[in-house]
Amino acid sequence: MELKNKIARFLKDESGLTATEYAIAGGLVGLAVVTSFTNLGTAVGGVIDNIITAINGA
């Protein structure tokens, strides 16, 4: 009977749920940051290439 009560309390306990939600949210924010910086780096690289081409062509 003791084990059954412990299992029932464990299933009702939601304190670990908050940590899981924060971990998922943190992962999504991290993914958004990496994607943004990757896109920014690509755009900046394109601008630099255009500047180099303009300087070499002049």
Secondary structure in CASP SS format (residue, H / E / C, confidence):
PFRMAT SS
TARGET T0000
AUTHOR 0000-0000-0000
METHOD secondary structure of the structure
MODEL  1
M C 1.00
E H 1.00
L H 1.00
K H 1.00
N H 1.00
K H 1.00
I H 1.00
A H 1.00
R H 1.00
F H 1.00
L H 1.00
K H 1.00
D C 1.00
E C 1.00
S H 1.00
G H 1.00
L H 1.00
T H 1.00
A H 1.00
T H 1.00
E H 1.00
Y H 1.00
A H 1.00
I H 1.00
A H 1.00
G H 1.00
G H 1.00
L H 1.00
V H 1.00
G H 1.00
L H 1.00
A H 1.00
V H 1.00
V H 1.00
T H 1.00
S H 1.00
F H 1.00
T H 1.00
N H 1.00
L H 1.00
G H 1.00
T H 1.00
A H 1.00
V H 1.00
G H 1.00
G H 1.00
V H 1.00
I H 1.00
D H 1.00
N H 1.00
I H 1.00
I H 1.00
T H 1.00
A H 1.00
I H 1.00
N H 1.00
G H 1.00
A C 1.00
END
